[in-house]
Every structure is written in structure tokens, then in C-alpha cells.
Amino acid sequence: MSPPFDPAMVWAASAGILLVAGGVLFPFRGIDALVGGVWAAGLVVCVLLVVSRRTEPEPVSALRWGSAVTLAGGGAALAVGGDFTLFLAAQALPVVVVSAAVLRPLARRTDWVRPRLVRVRLAWTVAGSYAGLVVFSLMQDLRGLPLIHPDVASLVTLGTMFEIAVAVAVYVLWLGRQSVTNR
């Protein structure tokens, strides 16, 4: 009998909470021992999740890609000094892992999402889309533009990123439907 929760998801949630806590503390405290310790703990948990051996491909993929987006985005945000980008990057791991966790019960109800490869590709799509959002926020930081008052180029970029994410997700679902109907 399997446990009512996935232990990897609990570790991923704890890593996400640690990274979010570091992102929330950073604007108030700057880089000090507490913020550094919280980020280091989140980093250790992320590394442990990335190197863990699990049998289900979609949680493993979600953990690895979510951790990569969190760490890369957080490092870039710390280098540039973007507080919102740092907070956004800290949310990548929980967002990608939760999206992968939602796909499993959805697969029981929908044939299109049932193949494992479709669920893995959808997790990749979420991670890639979220990485694009972090890069967009970083771009806004580098240009000195606030997120709440974007210019036309920012709106076009954000709209294009959204269209690409939706097109990739629809294509992945279409491939899943094709694999189900060709059986």
C-alpha cells in the first residue's frame, strides 16, 4: 500500500518553502546569515531532489526542471538585484511540481494525458514557460522598467511567450490524443 502522499512532493514543497522564505526575507534583511542559511538549505534540498532516483518520470522531471529554473533564476536575480525576479524564481519549483502533481489524477480521467511521455512533456512545457517568465522579469529589471507599467515591447514579448506556451501544450496534448487513437 502506498502512502497517501508522495515523499518527493513533500521534499519539493519544503525546498520551495525554503526558497520562498529566502526570497521574502531578502528585501527586508539583505544578504545576511539567516537569508544565506535559508537559501543554502533550499539549495541542498533541491540538489538532493535532482539527484534522487525515482521511478515515476513526471515528478522526477518536474523536480529537476523546477529546481534548475529556481536556482538559475535566483542566481541571476541576485546578480542583477531584482527583488521580484528573485521571488518569482523561488516559486518555480513549487509551481512546476504542483503542475506535475495535478497531471497524475487528470490522467486517470482523460485519455489524452494518460501516456507518461505526455505528462513529462507537459511538465517540461510548464517549466519552460515559467523559465520564460523569470527571464521576462529579469529583462524588465535590466531595462529598469516596473512590472506594473510595461512598455509595448514588454507586452508583445509577454504575449508571444504566452502564445508559444499554449501552442506547445496543445501540440503535446494532440500528440497524446494521436497515441491513444492509434492503439
C-alpha positions in Angstrom: 0.0 0.0 0.0 1.4 3.4 -1.0 1.5 6.3 1.4 -1.3 8.9 1.0 1.3 11.5 -0.1 4.4 11.3 -2.3 7.6 11.8 -0.2 9.3 13.5 -3.1 6.5 16.0 -3.3 6.9 16.8 0.4 10.6 17.4 -0.1 9.9 19.6 -3.1 7.4 21.6 -1.1 9.9 22.1 1.7 12.5 23.2 -0.8 10.0 25.6 -2.3 9.1 27.0 1.1 12.7 27.5 2.0 13.4 29.3 -1.3 10.3 31.4 -1.0 11.2 32.3 2.6 14.7 33.3 1.4 13.1 35.4 -1.3 10.7 37.1 1.2 13.4 37.8 3.7 15.9 39.2 1.2 14.2 42.5 0.6 13.9 43.1 4.4 17.3 41.9 5.6 19.6 41.9 2.6 22.1 39.1 2.4 22.9 38.1 5.9 23.4 34.8 7.8 19.7 34.0 8.1 18.9 34.6 4.4 22.0 32.8 3.3 21.2 29.8 5.6 17.6 29.6 4.3 18.8 29.7 0.7 21.6 27.2 1.4 19.0 24.8 3.0 16.8 25.2 -0.1 19.7 24.6 -2.4 20.7 21.4 -0.5 17.1 20.1 -0.7 17.0 21.0 -4.4 20.2 19.2 -5.1 19.0 16.1 -3.2 15.8 16.1 -5.2 17.6 16.4 -8.5 20.0 13.5 -7.9 17.3 11.3 -6.3 16.3 8.1 -8.1 12.6 7.7 -8.6 10.5 5.5 -10.9 7.8 7.9 -11.9 9.1 10.1 -14.8 6.9 13.2 -14.5 7.7 14.0 -10.8 11.4 13.5 -11.4 11.3 15.7 -14.5 9.3 18.3 -12.6 11.7 18.3 -9.7 14.7 18.5 -11.9 13.5 21.3 -14.2 11.8 23.2 -11.4 15.0 23.1 -9.4 17.0 24.3 -12.4 14.7 27.2 -13.1 14.7 28.2 -9.4 18.5 28.0 -9.0 19.3 29.7 -12.3 16.7 32.4 -11.9 17.6 33.0 -8.3 21.2 33.3 -9.1 20.6 35.7 -12.0 18.2 37.8 -9.8 20.8 38.0 -7.0 23.4 39.2 -9.5 21.1 41.8 -11.1 19.3 42.8 -7.8 15.7 42.2 -8.9 13.6 41.5 -5.8 10.5 40.4 -7.7 12.6 38.3 -10.1 14.1 36.6 -7.0 10.6 36.0 -5.6 9.4 34.7 -8.9 12.3 32.4 -9.3 11.8 31.0 -5.8 8.2 30.0 -6.9 9.4 27.9 -9.9 10.0 24.6 -8.0 6.6 24.6 -6.3 4.7 25.7 -9.5 6.3 23.0 -11.7 5.9 20.3 -9.1 2.3 21.1 -8.4 1.6 21.1 -12.1 3.1 17.6 -12.4 1.1 16.5 -9.3 -2.1 17.7 -11.0 -1.4 15.8 -14.1 -1.5 12.4 -12.4 -5.1 12.5 -11.3 -6.1 14.1 -14.5 -4.5 11.2 -16.4 -7.0 8.8 -14.7 -9.9 10.8 -16.2 -8.5 11.9 -19.6 -7.0 9.5 -22.2 -5.0 12.3 -23.8 -2.9 12.8 -20.6 -2.6 9.1 -19.7 0.7 8.3 -21.5 3.7 9.1 -19.3 5.5 10.8 -22.1 2.7 13.3 -22.5 2.8 14.1 -18.8 6.6 14.5 -18.9 6.3 16.8 -21.9 3.6 18.9 -20.2 5.9 19.2 -17.1 8.6 20.4 -19.4 6.2 22.9 -21.0 5.3 24.3 -17.6 9.0 24.5 -16.6 10.0 26.2 -19.9 7.1 28.6 -19.7 8.0 29.5 -16.2 11.6 30.0 -17.1 10.5 32.4 -19.8 8.5 34.3 -17.2 11.6 34.6 -15.0 13.7 35.7 -17.9 11.0 38.3 -18.8 11.1 39.6 -15.2 14.9 39.7 -15.4 14.6 41.6 -18.7 12.4 44.2 -17.0 14.9 44.5 -14.2 17.8 45.1 -16.6 15.8 47.7 -18.6 14.8 49.4 -15.4 11.1 49.1 -16.1 8.5 48.3 -13.5 6.3 45.2 -14.0 3.1 47.1 -13.4 3.9 49.7 -16.1 5.3 47.7 -19.1 6.0 49.3 -22.4 4.8 48.0 -25.8 7.9 45.8 -26.4 7.3 44.1 -23.0 3.7 43.4 -23.7 4.5 42.0 -27.1 7.2 39.8 -25.6 4.9 38.6 -22.8 2.0 37.9 -25.3 4.3 36.0 -27.6 5.6 33.9 -24.8 2.1 33.1 -23.7 1.1 32.1 -27.3 4.1 29.8 -27.6 3.4 28.1 -24.3 -0.2 27.5 -25.2 0.8 26.2 -28.7 3.3 23.8 -27.2 0.8 22.5 -24.7 -1.8 22.0 -27.4 0.7 20.2 -29.6 1.7 17.9 -26.7 -1.9 17.1 -25.9 -2.6 16.5 -29.6 0.3 14.0 -29.7 -1.2 12.3 -26.7 -4.5 12.1 -28.4 -2.9 10.7 -31.5 -1.1 8.0 -29.5 -4.4 7.0 -27.9 -6.4 6.8 -31.1 -3.6 4.8 -32.9 -3.7 2.0 -30.4 
